Amino acid sequence: MPTTVRTPDHPLMAHAIRALAMDGVQQANSGHPGAPMGMAEMAQALWTRHLKHNPADPKWADRDRFVLSNGHGSMLIYALLHLTGYALGTDDLKAFRQLHSKTPGHPEVDVTPGVETTTGPLGQGITNAVGMALAEKLLAAEFNTDKHTLVDHRTYVFMGDGCLMEGISHEAVALAGAWKLNKLIALYDDNGISIDGQVAPWFIDNTPQRFAACGWNVIGPVDGHDVAAVDAALELAKQSVDKPTLIVCKTHIGKGSPNRANTSKAHGEPLGAAEIALTREALGWTAEPFVIPAEVKAAWDCTKAGKAAQAQWDKVFKAYQKADAAKAAEFLRRMAGELPENFAEIAVEAVGGAHDKAEGVASRKASQLALEVFTAALPELLGGSADLTGSNLTNTKSTPALRFDAAGTPVRNEAGQLGRHINYGVREFGMAAIMNGVALHGGYIPYGGTFLTFSDYSRNAIRMAALMKQRVVHVFTHDSIGLGEDGPTHQSVEHAASLRLIPNLDVWRPADTCETAVAWSMALANKHRPSALLLSRQNLPYQPKTDADVITRGAYVLAEPARVGLRRKAQAVIIATGSEVELAMQAQAKLAEQGVAVRVVSMPSTTVFDRQDVAYKTEVLPAKLPRIAIEAGVTDGWWKYGCAAVIGLDRYGESAPAGVLFQHFHFTVDNVVATVQEVLAK
């Protein structure tokens, strides 16, 4: 083994990645060694010659972002983090894929220092990266000045065939080109192998032409095992001023393995002790497992360069701060994800205004009314819609449409405002995953709209937001059979219940303007939790209430029997959400005429209510009172509240006007009254 310090292009550096990948997967007896072994030189070129990062501060605001979209190759990024100086030691590498380790099977943000996003489902990493690059471009337009460049970093992505086969990549790639995200650079690991073998029979896309057609700058193919060639391609990519760049890197999966290279066997299983021994011999790698020779580790070490890069930025920031202290403080607040100090007052304005006006509007309109207040006060709110702006009502006076000029610069309107409302086109999944990337980058709180039934398209990205604990707000309108004539393809039946099953996702189905404003305030205040707002197409009456604060607990007593003239204790509880709260209130009044006293509980968020203490839950839903739930959706989720009956919809809808449908499916006052009476008779 040579003892001299190697230059960055010495092959031992790439072999260090290969060795760690082999060792980690072998020790875990599971994993994917082939991709890290194949992308080693690509990683060497990027991480030692181009990537701006500081291992001592993985959250530095102006660092370059690196996304391993083909996250199954996680030993690549773990090896890189370890080698370049992050707080990821040898013991962490040895604990690969083990319980509570910093090296889980796929990279997870906020688990491993230096990991920017959780990548497992293929295609979402490149899409997250588009969101990160968009956030960088918009922050630069908002905060940079002629004298001080505060925001100036790139987003780099490694991705493979699997990412490109997933449909979401088409959505993301098209938007990146439309937005001219020139600081987005994707390196395609073109090795021609997937789990089932050679991809040629089922993946015949001309990838370079596809990206070029979407407005990308395309470089290559280059030899992905030639550090100098990848380095030159990266340097060329950084010169692009109006296009994102794809670098096609031809590689060999499992590079270095005599018997597994270029085969699917290298993809997703350990090489085995015998093959590892042969590979070490072929590579000339004589170090023990998990041991990196000192001279190789020294060549990889990026701590000094990272410290210098951040120190230079710190100088820029101090000058910026001196020139405009308020704007510098605003930048720090935004990047920290903190709401303005007066957010409580802003929320009170939104909720109080809804309460005072007591308007009877569709909850989608109520959402827009709340957004008018919040977007005016919170410049970090970045909205959008998947080609349904006029239906989702996610645009406001403070959020002009986001547009870019021919050079790729964000356009300001006549009032000097930058665009803050994104037309995503018909790309629900792409929108959801891009919003995740925006949230992960920092500086903005993203929200986006589509019809509730189309949440199916974006579900996996919604799940990833919940898994990553990112503040992303999904505005889902047309929330039930109440949308009417579009019929069962558009009418949500199982969707509310399905979304409620996602851990760490808050789901709100508000009944009026006040509940909608509270839902928005809660969604914005939840720094580590995404939210889904399920909103009606049809108008909903305002429900008078004495206390709006209690809505924040997810469910509350909306009306006691005294409200309809009965001065005695309730005999039953009707629980309702959204548009069905009106039905519950009408049934309460009709039951009172018959001498039956019921309490009405509005439950805009089952997920929030379920987190309340037992005392509050018992206060709202007394143990001895029979409960009847009403929601225009599947009934399964309501039985956990100990309901004696559930009025719901366990089948698909029909094409007809909303009023006709509610009658047809027995969402009527008479049916609620009869159901309560039947329960009490038992």
Beta strands, then each sheet from edge to edge (+ up, - down):
strand 1: 65-68
strand 2: 155-159
strand 3: 184-190
strand 4: 193-194
strand 5: 197-198
strand 6: 217-223
strand 7: 245-250
strand 8: 361-362
strand 9: 381-385
strand 10: 421-423
strand 11: 445-451
strand 12: 473-477
strand 13: 506-508
strand 14: 531-534
strand 15: 539-540
strand 16: 556-559
strand 17: 572-576
strand 18: 598-602
strand 19: 627-630
strand 20: 645-647
sheet 1: 1+ 2+ 3+ 7+ 6+
sheet 2: 4+ 5-
sheet 3: 8+ 15-
sheet 4: 10+ 9+ 11+ 12+ 14+ 13+
sheet 5: 16+ 18- 17- 19- 20-
end
